[in-house]
Amino acid sequence: MPMYDHPFQITGNWSNNAFSFDRRKNPTLHVPSLIEGGLGDVVIGDQVVFEDFDETDTLRSCVGLRNFVRMKHPKTGKPIILVDNHNHVFYFWHEAREKGLIQSGATLIHVDQHKDMRRPEGFLTQDESHNLKRVFEYTNWVLNVGNYIVPAMEEGLVGKLDSVTSEKELGALGPVGVQNFEPLRGNLILNIDLDFWAPEMGYIDRKLSLGKTREWMGRADLITIATSPFFIDQALAIKVLGELMA
């Protein structure tokens, strides 16, 4: 059964729609469909995909992508999945495993302004984690942008996590294929949140952050990228995406 083949709405008090659910009027979030394409198909949509109150207690209704996009790395041909809200990558990690593109115990390099390491309410069983329909439901009705990594580790899809949320962590992680990265060849997921290049992260050397991330992209077996509408302007996110793909 194809997943993300049609757009849909989340209306209940779950997943990303649970944020400030009782304070928002008619809380509903849009989830786009997935298309095959390239950079030219990465377009800002017109539907609200994330809504919550910011640090000034102002409600922000954030528009995301017109479509999620499945594309290929321009040099390696390895798969790239682009989404707006970051929890959707959980489904695509499992899809990749079922296709044999990665294996259980994969190393995850997580480049993000946030750790995304909260624990969700409940986990998939081992059998459920190999049922893509069940994974799809869990991704969209249980998980949110802050809690999708722990369940992937609990069930063994991710065996090792290298989290890069600061310049210190960025500098501490060397090139893939060197030193401690040598065993990662053949089973590496690179998970990027474009909010790592939001204005408040401007203290990080841009040449270093783009250069290292491009290096990891060239070595990864699967690349998942989120545009995170609540945390970075989407036009800026798409601009950064273009720089990473250059």
N, C-alpha and C positions, 0 to 999 in steps of 0.2 A: 504494500500500500504506500503510494507516494506521500511524503510529508512536505509541508510548506508549499504544496502545489497550488493552493488558493489562499488569498488573504483571509483573515478572520478577526473577530473582536473578542477581547477578554472583558467580561462585564461583572464577574463575581469578585468576592473579597479574597483573592489569592494571587500568587505570583507577583509581578510588578504592580498590579492593580491594587494590591493590599496596602501600599504606602498611602497613609492618610485617607484611607477609604471612606471613613465616616465624616470627614471634613470636606470632601470634594462633592460637587454637584454632578449627579449622573456619571459616576466614575466608569469610564470605558476606555480601553486602550486598543489600538490597532496593531496587528501583526502582519507584515507584508508577506507576499509570496516570494519564492526563490526562483531566480532565472539564471541561465547560463550566459556569461558575457565577459566583459572586460572593464577597464577603467571608465570608458565612455558611458557605461551603463550604470555607474554609481551616481545616482541623482537623488536630491532631496525631495521627499514626498510632500503631501499636504494633510496627513493624518497624524493625530496625537498618539505617540507610542509610549510616552512616559510623562507622568504628571505627579508633582509633589510640591511641598512648600520648601523654599530655600532657607538659608541661614537668617534672612531678614523676615521670615514668615510670610513671604510672598508666594502665591501659587504660581508655578511655572508649568505651562502646558507645552511640552516639547514635541516638535515634529521630527520624525526620523526619516529613514530611507524610503524611496518609492518601492524598491524591491531589495531583498537580500540578493547577493550576487555570488555565484560560483565561478571562479576564474582560475587561471594558471599562472604560476610564477613565470615572468618573462624569460628567465634564463634556464631554470631547471625543469620547468613544466610541472612542478609539484602543485597539488591542489591548494587553493586559497578560498576560504569561505568568509564573506563579509556580511555582518549583521549590524543592527543598531544596538539593541539591548544585549548585554554580554552573556546572559544566561543561555541564549539560544545556541551558543557554541557547544554546550554539553551534548545536545543531540548530534551535532555533526562530528564530534569526537567518536561517539558510538557508531555512527554510520560508517566512518572511516575504518573502524576496527572490523566491522562486519564485512567490509569490502576487502580486508586484508592490507590496507594501506599503512596501518599501525597495528601494534600488538598490545595486549595487556602489559602493564609495567612500564609504559612509556614515560620518558622524561618530559616534563612540561616546563618550558621557560615562559614565565608570566610577566609581561612588560605592561605596567599599569600604574596609574596614580593611586590605586587602592589594592588592598590585599585580596579582596573577594573571598575571604575565608570563614564567613559565618556558617553555622550549621543549620541546614533546613529541618523542617519537621518531617522526619522519616526518610528512609533510604530505599533504593531499589534492592530487591534480592538479586542474587547472581543470575538466576533464570530471567528475571525481568530486564536486567541490564543488556541482554542479548535479543530482546524483543523490541524492535524499533518503534512499533506503535506505542508500547508502554513507555519507552524512553521519551517519545514525543509528548505524551500526555504529562509525564512527570516534569519535563522541561518547561511546559507552558502553564501548568496548573499548580505546581509546587515551588519550583525554583524561581529565584529572582536575581537581579544583577550582582548581589553580594554574597551568594551562598552556593554557587554551582561547582566550585573546585573540590571542596571537602567530600561530597558524595562520589566524585570520580576517583578520589584517593581511597575512600572506604571500600569501594567494590573492586579496586585493583587495576582500573584502567590506567590511572596515573600512579607510577611507582616512585618517582622522584620529582620534587618541585624545586625550581630555582625562581624565586620571586624577585622581580626588579621594580621597585617602587621609589627609588631614590638614586641620586648620583653615586652614593657610596656603593650601593648594591650593583649599579651598572658597571662601575669600575672594577668591582671584585670578580665579576664573571668574565672569563676569558673567551677567546674565539672557540667555536665548535671545532672539534678535531684536535685540540691541543690540551695537554694535561688531563684534567678530570673529565673533559668532554669527549675523549676518544671513544669510550664505550657507548656514547649516545647515537652514533651513526646507525641509521636504519630504524630508529624508533624515537623520533623527536617531534614533539608538538611545540610550535611557537604560538603563543596566545598573546595578541597585542590589543591593548585598548588605546585608541588614538588620543584619549584624554591625557596620556603621558606627555603630550606636547601642548596642553592647554596653557594659557598665559601664566597661571600661577606656578607652573613648573619651569618657568623660564630661567631659573637659577642653574638648571642642568645644561652643561655644554651641548649645544645643538648638534655640532659636527660629530661629537662623540656618540650621542644617543642615536642619531640617524645612521651613522656608520656601523655601529655594533649591531643595531637591529637589522640592517640590510645583510650583514654577514650571517646572522642567525637565520634570516629568511632563506638565504642561499643554501643552507645546510639542512633545513627542516624537512621532514617528511609530510607534515601537514601544518598549514598556517591558518589560524582563525583570527579574525580582526573585528573589533567592535567600534562603532562610531560614537556610542554613548551620548545621546542627545542632551541629557541632563547636565553633563559635566564638561562638554566642549561644544562650541558653535559648530554646526554641521558643515558649513562652508569651509571653515578652517580644518576640520577633520579630513575632508576630502582633499584639501590641498596637501596636508601631511601625507596622506595615502599616496598621492602622486609622487611625492619626494621619495617615499620608501620604495616605490615600484620603479623608480628611474634607473 
